[in-house]
Amino acid sequence: MSALIAQRNETRRLLAGRLAREFSIVDPAAVDRCVADVQARMTHLGVDPTPARVERVAREQLVGMVKSEPPSGRAWG
């Protein structure tokens, strides 16, 4: 079981790193938390949390976070 947990943690770390580079205006800790939350929700709902699924859902959430920020709060424009 610990090998499965280690693999899940490694996958989460890789996904969070890739998404943090893509969404550089979002705090990397928030990106990591988002990926971890998506994995946990999928597992809780009985959906296989494959890396592709987790990345897709986390990316959708991060896009929503970026787009929901008011223009006055944006550092980039």
Order of alpha helices (4+ residues) and beta strands (2+ residues): alpha-alpha-alpha
